[in-house]
């Protein structure tokens, strides 16, 4: 193969018996048996067990080598006896008798062990990411990521899409998140922005007459970190299609996702025709627009129950009179659960910042009644109405939350997952996709009370475009959609607004003048004025897809060189201070606080 190896550490089998070979790699593990020293040699492809006898002149030197030293060994392939075969590794039927070796790369004392499942702080792991990446699980995650991207490229080409690359240095635009800005040396006082997404460019590609575009696109957003979102940069499968409606986009994405998840996971995909769930229904039934459909529990609105005279739960009744809502989660056949089960859920809710969750179990003795702290406040007739509204039955229990809609949706969406896990209702061996559709075009900002775009400002509104009623913007729906899997939002997408006159009107509702629109979106608004086709697309997040396939809870486990929670690269010391000369060159002055 070359100077350093004839084979990799993952390819030798008993078919290579008695062959003299060379291997290079890292000392993964050592086991000293007195007269024999076993060394597990590791490279990207696997592990091979090597052994050296005490009488070999190299024994003492090898014995002293620290783990993660890079060595080359020359040796002979031996077939293992049946009782020593290691079925856990590809090379488990053989071992290498070491004849000679040389050190290719020495190592300092390790700040974290590579051959270990021990958990270390994020700071240590990211500072020494090159060591962290040697660890088996994360190493496999990164290889999986590469294979996923390669597969996606192949599938998109098979579906008739052409890959293009869009600019990294572009203009700032109001797309929701903060931009990363880059000062221009040649244009003093002006800045480029790193793209939050190739949104405008991919629409321009459609206007340019290309029919189906895709790109594995780097995106940059100055956002706070979350478990499913890295600060700084991420990658998405960006795609756009001309002459399509919403369902045309869905058809392409469903084909891709089904083939992708079947290829890289043994888990079952539930409902290969992904359910379409209206945004309003999703918020009512699941408390979120990212529902986990593996969870059978539903949320029900029972506000009207508390307007009955025979309901004596005064705390909730007073809140309802002042405009609050009441929603509940029914748990099937939980009558025999101990009191501790219910109290634990209630206490958990308080830990999340809520006032708790009221609850009772539906029983029937001589008549229907409620067992539990608040059951006594409901008559049999009131409970029957709850049963009719929620499809609850005798033996079921119900958890209740009362307050403003936002707070109730938030706590019950979390409680829905908490209860389902406690009751073991979620099948971890499945993927449940869905589409969330019919998003509102606009929403009111809670702080400023001003109307703003709820999602993508370039989405096409629903309805008769020629006679669109813009006097009630908060009632306007958009051809905006999200794809969700197991409670994780993979992407937002939309059918685009390709009509300049309509775009001006919609931006005006959100407070943008025609002048500002022309300034911020000059390229696109100009292009749309020269014959633009109806078009639409979506951009599923690569990082989140791989996170699901790798069964990881944090997106940093599938990202090669992520930043920490404070958007810092601890390994490369970024962001960093730049010199006065560089500042001067860019016509910048640092203002000290």
N, C-alpha and C positions, 0 to 999 in steps of 0.2 A: 504493500500500500504506500510505503514511503519510509522516510528516515526514522520516524518515531513509532510506527506500528504497522504490523501486517494485518491486524484485525482490530475490531472494536471490542469493548468489554461486554457487548451484548450479543455476539454472534457465534461464539464457539460452542460446538456440540460434540457428542461422542464420535461423530463422523470425522472430526479433526484429530482423533486419537493418535498419539505418538508424533504429531507434527511439532516442529520447532517454530515458535511464534514470537512476536514482539507485541506488547501491549503498553499503552501510555494512559495515565489517568491520575486520579486523586486517591490517596490512601483514605478509604472510607471508614475502615474498622480494622483493629488488630486483636488477635487472640493468641496469647502466649501459652503453649502447652508444655513448656520445658524443653523438650527435644525438638519440638516443632513450633514454628511461628506461622500462623495463618494471617493473611492480609487480604481484605476485600478491596479490590481495585475498581474504581468507579469512573465512568465517563458519561457522556450524554446519552449513551445507548443502553447502559445497563451496568451490572456488577459481575465481576469474575473473581472467584476465590483462587488465591495464589498461596503456595506453601513453600517454606524453605526449612531445610534441616539444620540442626545445631552445628553439624560439622562443616557446613558451607562457610567459606571465608567472609561472606557478606551478611551472615546472621546477625552479629552484634550491631552493625551499622543500621540494618533494617529495623531491628528491635527498638532502637532509639529514635527512629523517625517520628515526628509528631503527626497526628492526623491532619489531613488536607494538604500534606506535602505532595507535589506533583512528581511522579517518577515514571521511568520507562523500565520495564522488566523484559528480559529475554528468558524464555523457558520452554518447557515441553508439556504438551497436553496429555493428561492422564484421565482415563475414565474412572469415575467414582464407583465404589461398591454400592450395591442396592440400598443398604441401610444408611448410607451417608448422602444420598441424593437429596437436593434441596429443590422441591417443586415450586417454591416461591419466586425463583428467578429463572430466566431463560437459559442461563448457562449452568443450571443446577446439576447437570449430569457429568460435568467435568471439573477438573481443577488444574492449575498450572504449577509444575515444579519449577521454582525460580532457579535459574542457572547464574544469572548476573543481573545487575540493575544499575541505573544512574539517576541522580536527582536532577530533574528538569526545572523545578521551581520550589524553593524553600518557603516556609510559612512562619509567621509570628504566632504568638499565643492567640488563640481564637477568642473574640469577644462574645461569640455565641456558637454552640456546637452545631455542626451540620447534620450529623447522624443522631438526631434526637427529635422527639415530638414535643419537647418542653417549650412552653410558651414564653416569649420574651416581650418586653415593652415595644411599642411601636417605634419609639425613638431609636432604640438599638437596632431594630430590624431594618429601618429605613436608612440609618446612617451607614450600615454595613449591608446594603441591599444585595451586593454582589455575592455575599456569603449566604444571605437569606434565600436567594434564588437557587442555590445549590441544593437546598432541602427538597426532598423527594416530592412532596405534595405540591408545593408552589412551582417547582420545576415542571411538573406534569401539567399544571394549570396553564403555564405560559406556552407550552407546546400545544396544548389543546386550543388555546386562543389562535395560534398560527394556523392550525388545521381548520378551524372554524372559518377563518377569514378566507383561506384558500378555497374551501368548499363553497362559500357564499359567492365568490367571484365566478366559479365554474357554473353554479346554478343560475346566476343572473345572466350570464352569457347564453346559456341554454334557453332562457326565457326571452331572448331577443334584445337584451339591454347592452349598451355600449358604455365602457368606462371612460370618463373624462376627469381631469384634475382641474380644480378651480383655485383662484388666487388665495394666498394666505394673508397678504397685506391688502387690506381693503378699507372701506370707510365705515365710520361708526354709524349705527342705526338703532332706533329704539325697539329692540326685539325681546325685551323682558328682563334679561340679566345684565350685569355690568360688563362692559367691554374691557379687554386688555388693550391698552393704547401703546403705540410705538411712535416716538417723535421722528419727524422727517428732517434730516440734515440739509437736504437741498431745498426744502420749503419751510423756512423758519416759522415757528409758531403753529404749524399744522401737524396733525397726527394721523397715522394709519390706525386701524383697529384690526386685531386678529378676529377672524370670523367666529361668531357664536354658532353659526351653521352656514352652509353655502346657499342659504335661502334664495337670495336674489339671483345669484349666478345660475342656479339650476332652473329657475324660471326663465332666465335669459337664454339658456340652452334650448328650452322648448320653443321660445320665440324665434330662435335661429333656425328652426326647421328640423332639429334632431328629435326623434320620436320617443326613445326610451333611454334615459341616462341613469347611470349609477356611479357611486364612488365610495370607497372606504375612506371617509372624510375625517380629518382631524378638526376638532371644534374646541373653542376656547371661551370659557365663561368665568368671570371673577365672582364665583359663588362660594358659599360656605359648604364645607364637607358634610356628607352624610354617609351612612353605611352603603347606600346604593348610588352615591355620587361623589366623584373625586373633584377636589378643587383644581382649577387650572384647565387641564385639557382632558379630552376624552375622544373616542372614535365612534362614528356611527355609519351604518349602511344608509347612505343618502340616495334616494331614487326619485325619479320624476317621470311622468308619462303624459303624452299629449292625447287629446280627443278621448278623454275618459271621464266616467262618473265615479262616484264613491265605491260602488260595488266592483268596478274593474280593478281598482287599487287593492281592495280586499282579496280578490281572487288571486292576484299575484303573490301577495304577502302570505296568505294562508298556505299556498303551495310551497313557498320557500320555508316557512317555519316548520311545517309538518315534516318535510324531507330533512331539514337541518336537525330537529330534535330527535327524529328517529335514527339519524345517522350517528349522533354523538351521545345518545343516552338509551338505556334499556327501559326507562320509564314510559308508561303509556300516555299517549296524548288523548285526553277526553274531548269528545265533540270536534271532529275534524272540520266540520263547518262551524266556525267560531260564532257563538251567540252574539247578537247585536243588542246592546242594552242602552237605553236612553240615559243620558246624564242625570236627568231628574229622578228616574227610577232607581238608578244606581245609588244616588245619595240617600234615597228613602229606604231602600231595601238593605243596603250594605253600609251606609254611613260614609262612603268614600267613592271616588271615581277610579279606584284601583282595587276592585274586589277580588278576593281569593275565592274562586268558584269551587275549589275543593271542599270548602266549608259549607255544609248544608244549612246552617243557621241563617235566619232572615230577621230583619228589623221591621217592626210594624208600628204604624202611627195609630195611637189610641187616645189622642187628645180629647175627642168628643165624649169619651166615657166619663171624663172628669167634669162634664157639664151636667151630669145626671144628679138629681136630688138625692138618690139613695146611695151615692158614693160619698163617704165621710172622710176621705183622705184630704184634710183641709189644707195642708201645706201645698200639695200639688194643685188643688182647686183654686187657691188664691193666685198661684203663679200662672195658671191657665187663663184666669180672668184678666191678667195683666199682659197677655200676649204670648206666654210661653207655650211650648209644645211638650207632649209626652209620647215617647216611643219605647217599645219594649222588645226583648228577645225571648222567644219561647224555646225552652230546652225540653226535648221529648223524653217522657218516661223517667223523670228524675225524682219521683216521689220518695224513693228509698235512699236517696243520697243523704249523708249525715249533715247536720247543721253546719259543721265546719266547712263543707264545700261551698255553701252559700255565703257564709261569713267571709271566707277567703276572697271570693269575688268582690264582695262589698268593700273589704279593706284594700284590695288591689286598686279599685277605682279611686279610692281616697288618696292612695299613693300617687296616682296619675294627676292629681289636682282637682278631681271632681268631688262633689259632696257625698259621693257614694252611689250605690244602686239599691233601690228598694226591690223587694222580691216576695213572692209567695208561691205556694204549690196548690194546684187545683185538686181538691179532694171531693169525694162524695160519700157521705154517711147516709143520713135520711134525706139530705138535700145537698146540693153543690155548695161548697164553701172554700175559703182560702186559708191554707195553713202557712204560717210564717209571720214575721213582724208586722206586715201591713195587710195581711189577708182579712182581718176583722173589719176593715173599712169598706169592704165590698159586699153587697147583697148577692144572693144567688142569681138574681136577674142581671145584675151588672156583670158578674163573672161570665154568665152565658153570652152576653154581648161581646165581652173580650174574646171568648172562645170563637164566636162567629167571625169576628174581625181578624183574628190571628190564626185560625184553624187549630187552636190548641185543644187538647183533649184531657180527660180525667187522668191524673198522674203526671201531667206536664207541669213545668214551673215557668215563671216569667220574671225577668229582671226589667226594672223600669228606670228611666231617666227623664228628668224634667228640667227645662231651661230654654235658653234661646237655641235656635236651630243649629247654629255653628257648633256650640258646645256639646249639644246632645249627639249630633252626628259624629263628632270627634271621639267622644268617650265610648259610644256604642260600637263604632267601627273597631276600636281596640278591644272592647269587651267581647265582641263577636269572635275574634281570633283567640283571645285568652280562654274563653269558655270552651271553644271547640278543641283546643289543645288539651285542656284539662279533662275533657270527656273523650279524648282520643278519637275525634271524628274526622280528622284530616288524613287522607291517604297520601303519604309522602312519596309514593312511587308513581305519581301521576303529574301531568302538566295540564292545567286548565286555562285555555286561552279565551279571551273575549274581546269584542270591540265595544268601546264606549262611544256613543254617537249623540248627535243633536246637542252639542255644546252651545251655551248662549254666546252670541257674538260679542256682547259687552257685559260688564259687571260694574258695580259701584265700589270704589275704593273705600274701605272701612275708615281710613284716617281722613282723607281729603274730601270724601263724599262725591268726588268727581267720577264721571263715567270713563272707563278705560276698556281696552280690548281684553277679553278674558283669556285669549290664547294668541294664536298667530294673527297679526293684523292683516295678512294677505289672504285670509280665507274668504271664500265665496259665501254670501248669506243665502239662506234658504228662502224659497218663495218665488213669486212672479217678479223677476228682476225689473221688468219694465214698469211695473206698478207697485214697487216695494214701499211699504209704509215705514218711514224712518222716524215717525213722531213718537214711537214707543220703543226705543232702542234696546231696553232691557228685556223685551219680549222676543227679540229677534234671535233666531237660531242660525248656526253656521254649519256648513259642510266641513266640520272639524271633527276629528276622531282620534282616539287613543287605542293602542293595542296593549293589552294587559295579560300577564301570565303569572299565576300563583300569587297574586297580590302585588306584583312588580310591574310598574309602567315601563314598557319597552320603548315606546315612542309615541309622539304626536304626529299627526299628519292632517292634510286638508285638500279639498278641491280649491284651487286658487281663484282669486278674483283677478280676471284678466281684462276688466273693463275700466279704463282710467277714470271716466266720469263718476262711476260708482265708488271707486277707491277714494277719490277726493271727498265725496259725501260722507263715507264711513270714517275716514280720518278726521273730518271736521267734528263729528260727534265726540270723538276722543280728545278733541282740543288741539288738533294739528291743522294749521292753516295750509292753504294751497301752496304758499311760498315755502313753508317748511317741508312739505311732502316733496316738492320739486327739488329742494336742496338735499334732503336725506336720501331720497330714492331716485335721483336724477336718471341714472342709467335704466332702471327698470320702468319707470313711468314713461320715459321716452320710447322705450322698446314696445311697450304695450300699445302705443299709439300708432304703430306701423303694422298692424295685423297680427294679433296674438291668438293662438289656438286655445280652446278650453284645455286646462291641464291640472294635474294634481299629483300628489306624492306623499311620501312618508320617510322617516329616517330612524329605524330601530337602532338602539344603542348596542354596539358590539360588546362593550364591557359588561352590560347587564345580561345579555344573552349568555356569555361565557360564564358569568357568575352563577346563573341558574344551572347550566350544564355541569359545572364543576361542583355544584352543591355547596357553594360558599355563601356566607352571610355578609361578607364585606367585599366591596368592589376592589379594594387594594390587593386582595389575594389573587386577582387575575390580571393585574396591571404590572408591567415589568418594573418601571421606575416611578411609582406614585409619589405625590407630595403628602405631607402630613396634614393634620387638621387645620393648621395655620397657613396652608399653601406654601410651605417651605420644602425645598429639596435638601434634606440634611446631608446627603451624600456629596452633592455638588456645591453646597453652600449657596443655593439660590433661593430668593433673590439676594443680590450682593450689592455692595456699595461700588459706584463707578468713580473714576478719577475726575479731577477738576478739568483736565484736558478734554475728556469725553463729554462732559457737561457743556463746556464751552463750544465744542464742535457742533453740538445739537442745539445750541442757543437756549440752554436750560439753566435755571438757578434753583438750588434747593433752599426752600424757605424753612428755617428751623423754628420749631414751636417753642 
